[in-house]
Amino acid sequence: MGIREVQASEIKMNRRLIEKLVEENGTPILVIDHRRIRRNYLEFKERLPRVQVYYAAKANPEPEIIETLYGLGSSFDVASLSEFNLVFEVARADMPLQNEQDFVWRHIIYANPVKKVDSLRELNLYKPLLTYDSIEEMRKIREHSPDAGLLLRIKVDDKKSVVKFSNKFGIEPENAIGLMGQTLGEGVKVEGLSFHVGSQCNDPNQYIRALQNCSEIFREAEKREYQIGETFTRGYPVKLVDIGGGFPVRYNGSEHDFRDLANSLSRELDRLFPQEEFDILAEPGRFIVANAGTLVSGIMLAKHEGRKVPTYHIDDGIYQTFSGVIYDHQHPTFKSLKSGKRKRSFVFGPTCDGIDAIAGNNPYIESLTPAILPHLEAGDLIVVENMGAYTNASSTNFNGFGGAKLIHINQTTSKRLKN
Ligand SMILES: Cc1ncc(COP(=O)(O)O)c(C=O)c1O
């Protein structure tokens, strides 16, 4: 992401609110705006009306976020037993016991293709929907979670996505039909197919090609008279297509437009997967929460004397809320509430480690460009927007710096609005 001049007035959050929250809580704080989360969820639903949203809890697993989405009728994608329990606890508080299994079946997918045996045993109580991509995992599921529903994850092209998964997950499409046959042959049912084109996907064709691969596999399965699909929801077999996450967010304006992607996807879904035969699921994470998070950090030390490049040490860094710089390949845009002539500036986090450089001067991430900031002093605030996804989720306590305090604004009732 390139360098660009940023004016204080471009900060979307109200300046007085930022100052008030800092006065009350100190820094660093990560402000989560639930109005934005609701807007993102509703936009996703509006532009892809056929698609059931399973929010990927890994992007930001704050219980308050799960509650807001649960209230809107969202379903959830979880990757571990602890994420499963997190979602289940929120839902359970709101429903009679006899609805629990139904909720899990209809509203949770455990979409990590590799699961611990203990987790499988515990999950089996709820008859969950799981993904797999190997015969070995299928046999584990058969033994330890025999009541589960299964989606076979295929490998897809993720070259044009910022975060890639295909090095690790997914069976080659040409081998999928073989594994499907073996699965059915060993007495395990298959509900459908899944894929993930990589996170922050910048090429709609990656989705389109993945959908075409799925369609071909379903066609071949039909030719071979494989019985696939789930019968629980509509009383007759409906095949599931899980199109994963990857929906792009506007970080700096050069990203692919979600509206355009949604149009292409809708067309292709209707062309390839008739509504009577197929249900479509998606697992957006970043799209739902990224722009809902604004980080406010304080400058602990400002070094100017004898330096060409002003250097700021702030109270949040690469081991904490900026962990996405490493794991999510983020290039944050730093803003200030102050105005004045802007200069290229280095920004460091609070730990004793040289990798803890979040704007410029990072020997391990050369592409991390300096921030463009006015002259700042210790005590001034740094504001970074679009920090809601893959930030606090991977924050550590390294060096005893625990990362930003989370502050939730614009929450409404957690009561479920619809099922
Ligand atoms: C299986 C799965 N689903 C969904 C997601 C969420 O992806 P995104 O945040 O790009 O929407 C991820 C991200 O790691 C994932 O691994």
PDBQT file of the ligand as one rigid body, heavy atoms in Angstrom, charges set to zero:
ROOT
HETATM    1  C1  LIG A 501     -12.040 -21.342   6.966  1.00  0.00    +0.000 C 
HETATM    2  C2  LIG A 501     -12.070 -19.860   7.014  1.00  0.00    +0.000 A 
HETATM    3  N1  LIG A 501     -13.244 -19.232   6.804  1.00  0.00    +0.000 NA
HETATM    4  C3  LIG A 501     -13.360 -17.886   6.844  1.00  0.00    +0.000 A 
HETATM    5  C4  LIG A 501     -12.248 -17.091   7.101  1.00  0.00    +0.000 A 
HETATM    6  C5  LIG A 501     -12.438 -15.603   7.126  1.00  0.00    +0.000 C 
HETATM    7  O1  LIG A 501     -11.870 -15.027   6.014  1.00  0.00    +0.000 OA
HETATM    8  P1  LIG A 501     -12.032 -13.467   5.723  1.00  0.00    +0.000 P 
HETATM    9  O2  LIG A 501     -11.698 -12.758   6.974  1.00  0.00    +0.000 OA
HETATM   10  O3  LIG A 501     -11.103 -13.211   4.607  1.00  0.00    +0.000 OA
HETATM   11  O4  LIG A 501     -13.454 -13.225   5.315  1.00  0.00    +0.000 OA
HETATM   12  C6  LIG A 501     -10.982 -17.688   7.285  1.00  0.00    +0.000 A 
HETATM   13  C7  LIG A 501      -9.810 -16.874   7.542  1.00  0.00    +0.000 C 
HETATM   14  O5  LIG A 501      -8.785 -17.342   8.014  1.00  0.00    +0.000 OA
HETATM   15  C8  LIG A 501     -10.898 -19.105   7.244  1.00  0.00    +0.000 A 
HETATM   16  O6  LIG A 501      -9.729 -19.753   7.432  1.00  0.00    +0.000 OA
ENDROOT
TORSDOF 0
